């Protein structure tokens, strides 16, 4: 075998499947990117591939502490154990870990008679579609260009980093042998994963979409606040770390609105109240689970220079290609901001805040990497706008809302007339 082909000798069937999927998906995006159905087609293809991988995978055995904890807790609840559930590794002790998802799946299995582990995988495949729909909803607040929305769906599912998975990751290790890269920041890997609790990621994406739908004048402040409250509560119960991601994003929204006119300040109060009510409702549950005992349980700010340096390195590799791409096509993004694209300003501000949170916050088990997952649907929009800048696809004369924003359409209120007078021009 020629030396330049030697690297292919160790590739397995999953490797070849991944390459084939990437090639087919890239071809689908190129061919269908201008179609009205492009976001649906791209999102549907990614969901179907996740389902196919789950169906044929040999890696869903419950091995290790994390999988055992999730699976055994569901089995005990299925057998009628009380809530809060017992710690599977400490008989008689209460599980200090988020258990709502396990309780929901066990309750469903008790009614249906199906294996709760298989039900969990099936639900999480559906949740991946919901997450991608949320990413499309976020993108459609910035632009009505279906090509950009389809690209945003692709990037939101696969991630914006080209170095944290696949062959390029090995290249980084060859060039920087003493550095490490976080392997858990690829969004699609968080779904069909029995221990990842993806309802929180879907809630985060739709929470952002709800606030941005208000910002661009599609829904009223009260409706946005209602959606945010429901999604905040869901994230707090299913995946408390995603709750902190929602808090960070909505803080950006509230601060930008608070600097606007009276109607915007009222909207900021509605959203802040929604966050507060949902968080207070979840507080007894959050207090009961306390610090997770599946890791070191330490939460706070980064105090170690070595840890901060490692995070800076991670952030540079993560954002490097993204920053380069946006810089090359900065004129398009600058023009969108100059034209008063308020959702884009919110998204850019939130990306900075979430990246800073990753850099400065320390979670148990280094789980602060999740802040990079939370910004994926946001950064995907910016990256998609930059990628689409190389194309010459004309915008439709009368743009229509992309899927599934029609679910949230209503007459804009006086506090949300940003489409006519963007707060991006009033908050200078």
Order of alpha helices (4+ residues) and beta strands (2+ residues): alpha-alpha-alpha-alpha-alpha-alpha-alpha-alpha-alpha-alpha-alpha-beta-alpha-alpha-alpha-beta-alpha-alpha-alpha
